[in-house]
Amino acid sequence: MRNEETRNLGTPAIRFKNVEVKVKRKRVLADVSFEIEAGCLAGLLGPNGAGKSTLMRLMTGLMVPDRGDVELFGRPADPSRLGEVSFLPDRGQLPAHLTAGEWLGFAARLYPDWDGAREAELAEKLGVERSKRIGSLSRGEEARLQLLTCLSRQAPLIILDEPFTGVDLLSRERIASAVVGDMADGRRTFLIATHDIREMEQLFDRIVLIGDGTIRGSYEVDELRSSGRSVESCYREVFA
């Protein structure tokens, strides 16, 4: 799935080194270290409250660790790097008074890296109806519109936090299909936090497992398969 030339560039898309975060004196992340190579599709997996959303906020540079380093493509993550990151937060909300088409027009003016051709292609693939007002969309329809917003940009790093929350089966299949199609050339890196392991298992190149604020393992999915294991069985072994 991923482009071999991109893989071998050497500089990871994401690198965490000995990262610690405390919120109101409570330790949320403890000595977190891992790397995600450029051009791959990685899964960030773990129970609720494991620290996944905190990790993602650190990658955007909008949150600063108490200790350690977070790097994107070899340089520190900070707000100046937001142009390189397209982030879909969990439970994000779009302006309810706009139609889907009006929102996409606004987003096209907001993001300098907006790709109109990709927007048109993905709108058809995801079944986004431009005439519908956002406030009238189902959870699945709004999730597809949010994903369309993320993928219509040319940012080299795409971060999706629970893109399937509250989404029906057909919407999940459409979202997964769009991700696969977008990753075909391996030029961009995806990190996806999800509880829907079975839905995404065949798409992941690497998984990072986090529990209680610590990294519990990082695995190449091809190596898991070679040893007769699946992503789901590995998850169960670690968190059972």
FENVEN-V340017 format. One record per residue. N is the residue number from 1. RES is the residue in one letter. PHI is phi in whole degrees, -180 to 180 (NA if undefined). Layout:
BEGIN
N & RES & PHI
N & RES & PHI
END
This chain:
BEGIN
1 & M & NA
2 & R & -89
3 & N & -79
4 & E & -66
5 & E & -62
6 & T & -64
7 & R & -58
8 & N & -91
9 & L & -66
10 & G & 100
11 & T & -85
12 & P & -63
13 & A & -68
14 & I & -133
15 & R & -139
16 & F & -109
17 & K & -133
18 & N & 53
19 & V & -84
20 & E & -131
21 & V & -134
22 & K & -122
23 & V & -124
24 & K & 52
25 & R & 70
26 & K & -93
27 & R & -76
28 & V & -98
29 & L & -129
30 & A & -132
31 & D & 50
32 & V & -84
33 & S & -138
34 & F & -168
35 & E & -134
36 & I & -124
37 & E & -72
38 & A & -66
39 & G & 88
40 & C & -106
41 & L & -112
42 & A & -113
43 & G & -106
44 & L & -107
45 & L & -121
46 & G & 171
47 & P & -65
48 & N & -59
49 & G & 79
50 & A & -76
51 & G & 117
52 & K & -63
53 & S & -66
54 & T & -64
55 & L & -56
56 & M & -69
57 & R & -65
58 & L & -63
59 & M & -66
60 & T & -75
61 & G & 82
62 & L & -85
63 & M & -132
64 & V & -113
65 & P & -70
66 & D & -73
67 & R & -153
68 & G & 95
69 & D & -129
70 & V & -123
71 & E & -124
72 & L & -118
73 & F & 52
74 & G & 88
75 & R & -127
76 & P & -58
77 & A & -74
78 & D & -158
79 & P & -57
80 & S & -69
81 & R & -95
82 & L & -60
83 & G & -67
84 & E & -97
85 & V & -126
86 & S & -111
87 & F & -117
88 & L & -106
89 & P & -76
90 & D & -67
91 & R & 62
92 & G & -69
93 & Q & -128
94 & L & -103
95 & P & -60
96 & A & -66
97 & H & -82
98 & L & -90
99 & T & -80
100 & A & -59
101 & G & -65
102 & E & -64
103 & W & -63
104 & L & -65
105 & G & -64
106 & F & -64
107 & A & -61
108 & A & -62
109 & R & -79
110 & L & -75
111 & Y & -104
112 & P & -63
113 & D & -95
114 & W & -67
115 & D & -114
116 & G & -63
117 & A & -67
118 & R & -66
119 & E & -58
120 & A & -63
121 & E & -64
122 & L & -73
123 & A & -61
124 & E & -70
125 & K & -65
126 & L & -89
127 & G & 70
128 & V & -84
129 & E & -96
130 & R & -65
131 & S & -79
132 & K & -75
133 & R & -74
134 & I & -59
135 & G & -64
136 & S & -100
137 & L & -75
138 & S & -73
139 & R & -60
140 & G & -66
141 & E & -64
142 & E & -68
143 & A & -61
144 & R & -68
145 & L & -67
146 & Q & -64
147 & L & -65
148 & L & -57
149 & T & -61
150 & C & -66
151 & L & -80
152 & S & -80
153 & R & -89
154 & Q & -102
155 & A & -56
156 & P & -75
157 & L & -124
158 & I & -113
159 & I & -120
160 & L & -119
161 & D & -102
162 & E & 50
163 & P & -68
164 & F & -103
165 & T & -59
166 & G & 69
167 & V & -102
168 & D & -72
169 & L & -57
170 & L & -65
171 & S & -67
172 & R & -63
173 & E & -64
174 & R & -65
175 & I & -64
176 & A & -61
177 & S & -63
178 & A & -65
179 & V & -64
180 & V & -60
181 & G & -61
182 & D & -72
183 & M & -90
184 & A & -57
185 & D & -93
186 & G & 67
187 & R & -80
188 & R & -119
189 & T & -111
190 & F & -114
191 & L & -124
192 & I & -124
193 & A & -92
194 & T & -156
195 & H & -96
196 & D & -88
197 & I & -64
198 & R & -62
199 & E & -64
200 & M & -108
201 & E & -52
202 & Q & -75
203 & L & -97
204 & F & -71
205 & D & -91
206 & R & -142
207 & I & -126
208 & V & -120
209 & L & -103
210 & I & -129
211 & G & -148
212 & D & 54
213 & G & 78
214 & T & -128
215 & I & -77
216 & R & -99
217 & G & 163
218 & S & -138
219 & Y & -136
220 & E & -77
221 & V & -66
222 & D & -61
223 & E & -69
224 & L & -60
225 & R & -64
226 & S & -64
227 & S & -93
228 & G & 81
229 & R & -111
230 & S & -114
231 & V & -61
232 & E & -65
233 & S & -67
234 & C & -63
235 & Y & -60
236 & R & -66
237 & E & -61
238 & V & -75
239 & F & -108
240 & A & -64
END
